[in-house]
Amino acid sequence: MFNESSGSNRENKTFKMIVVGALTVVALLGGGSIIYYFAIFAPSLEREKLEFERKKQAYDECVNKADRDYANAWSSSCSQQAEKNKRLLFLCNNAFSDPRNCQIMHGDIHFNPQCILPKPIAAEIENIRTVNMAQCTQNF
């Protein structure tokens, strides 16, 4: 009978040691996971998020610049076209007696930043904008 209780004690001690060992391993793994998350994974995720935001901002700035350049080029071309029309209208009025015919031939002489440009000029400005937008997409 004494031997039975001694064997039972050993089994209890062995069981307790296995349980304590398993709990220690679980605690170490859990603690290691928490340390890994806060020391390595979360900062890496935050860096990726900041990098994404930086690239998005740079892309938005690039697109905005392409749009501004497009509007400025269009407006500048409209201004040049209005000046050209003024000169041609002046020459036409000096050469012919009916100013209405000259107005019809040479178009509007008043500056409008959103004027209708001749097709080749408009196409060139549109092409430059397309190239600039493609560079924004490619770079970011």
N, C-alpha and C positions, 0 to 999 in steps of 0.2 A: 503494500500500500504506500509506503514511503517513497518507493521508486516511481510509482505512478504520479504522485504529486510533484516530484522532482522533474520528471519528463514533461509534465504539463507546464511547469514553471519555465523550462527551457523553451518550450513551444511558444509560450506567451512572450518571453523576452525576444525571441526570434521574430515573432509577429510584430511586436512593438518596434523593433529595430527596422523591419521592412517598412512599416507604416511611417515611422519618423524619416527614414531615408527617402521614401516616395514623396512625402510632404516637403522635404528639403529640396528635392529635385524640382517639384512643381513650383515651389516658391522662387527658386533660382531662375527657372525658365520664365515665370511670370515677371519677375523683377527685371530680368534681362530683356524681355520683350518691351517692357515699359521704358527702360533706359534706351533701347534701340529706337523706339518710336520718337521719343522726345529729343534724343541727342543726334539722330541721323535722319530718320524718315521725315519728320515734320519740318526741320529746317530745309531739307532738300525740296520738299513740296512747296514751301514758301518761296524759295529761290526760283523755282520753275514758274510760279504764279507771277512773281515780280518781273521775270524775263518776258513772259507772255504779255503782261501789261505794257512793258517798255516797247516791245515790238508792235503792239496794237497802236500805241500812241504815235510811234514813228510812222507807221503805215497811214494813219489818219492825217498826220501832218503832211505827208507826201501827197496824198490825194487832194487835200485842201490847197496845197501849193500848185498842183497841176490845174485845179479848177480856177484858182486866182490867175495863174499865168494865161490860161485859156481866155478868161474874161478880159484881162488886160490886153492881150493880143487882138482880140475881136474889137474891143473899144478903140484901140490905137489904129487899127485898119479902117474902122468907120470914120475916125477923125481924118485920116489921110484921104479917104474917099471923098468926104465932104469938102475938104480943101481943094482937091483935084477938080471936083464938080464946080466949085466957085470959080476957079481959074478958067475952066472951059466955058462956063456960062458967060463970064466976062468977055472972053474972046469972041464967042458966038454973038453976043449982043452988039459988039462993035462991028461985026461983019455983016449982020443981017438986020433987017428993020423990025421983024416981029419977035419980041421976047418970048412969047408963048411957045413958039416952035423950039427955041433954045432951051427952055425949061423942060419940055418934053424930051428932048434929045439928051440932056445932061443930068437929069434927075435932081434929087434933093440936094440942096446946098447947106442944109441945117444939120448940125452934128447930132447924132443919135447913137449912143453907145451899143445899141442892139439893132443896128441897121441890117439891111439885107446886103450882103457883100457879093461881089462877082464870084461865080462858082469856083474858079481856080484858087482864089485867095481863101475862101471859106474852106475848101478842101485841104489846103495846106495847114491852116490853123487846126482843123479837126484832126489831121494826121499827127501833128505835134502833140496834141492832147492825148491821143490814143497811145502813142509811144511813151509819154510820161506816165500814164496810168499803168501800162504794162510793166514799166520799170518799178513802180510802186509794188505791184503784185509780185514781181520777181525778187525784189530785194527784201521784202518782208513777208 
